[in-house]
């Protein structure tokens, strides 16, 4: 970093990586004196980059939040991390309005060194995802996501317009406890004052959001992810299923995601509770786990397991030809 311009850019990179650095720290890292550091800070300010200089014993330099984003300086590793994150967001529907992630990918890709860009293109062309991608219709508006995130952070009640699965409109007052991205969709969960209980709402069905002045307290130990997955697993189905698995809770959780069933440790193993529309599918799931189990309810699940075992035995008895 022998050229003065390189040192100026190096100072910018240091300030982007740290909340605040003293003049002495910057001088040491850039191999210059503190007077030169002050000159570099002035140069950055002249370029429109908001550098704030704090005087005094504990003073230093920091980037002041401004009306525009200062130029980003990324190492190769950082650029790869950002691009892979954007790629995953685009492929899985993790972003909000659909063009945003694609345009951000294109902007960063254009300024990469050609060799690194070619290598990343090779990864992108041959990268697959096992999780399904959400549809564009399932993506919430950016403003909705940001408004609910800010309200959850500052514990502010919101008023929002909501459209149910059938299209029925309603006006809600909600204490947003947390946001969750699950199975390709965004959700907000919290206390719904219309129903007087904790509810879960899809963000793509949320209309206008107004943040109020009323505050709230999140219940101790509340887990937004557990609440959302539990509420989705509790959607009415034809059968309520309870099965005792002969394994430990940690092992069961590695195989059975919370979106599939609720797992509770018991003296005899792990109690699996869920709802199912088709018992044949539940029988296949239980057989695939590979652990001994006892069906507690419904009785029809025992018949479904027996029938599945019969089919497996028949397939196992087949011979070629």
Secondary structure, 3 states (H helix, E strand, C coil): CCCHHHHHHHHHHHHHHCCCECHHHHHHHHCCCHHHHHHHHHHHHHCCCCEEEECCCCCEEEECCCCCCCCCCCCHHHHHHHHHHHHHHHHHCCCCCHHHHHHHHHHHHHCCCHHHHHHHHHHHHCCCCCCCCCCHHHCCCHHHHHHHHHHHHHCEEEEEEEECCCCCEEEEEEEEEEEEEECCEEEEEEEECCCCEEEEEEHHHEEEEEEEEEECCCCCCCCHHHHHHHHHHCCCCCEEEEEEECCCHHHHHHHCCCCCCEEEEECCEEEEEEEECCHHHHHHHHHHHCCCEEEEECHHHHHHHHHHHHHHHHHHCCCCC
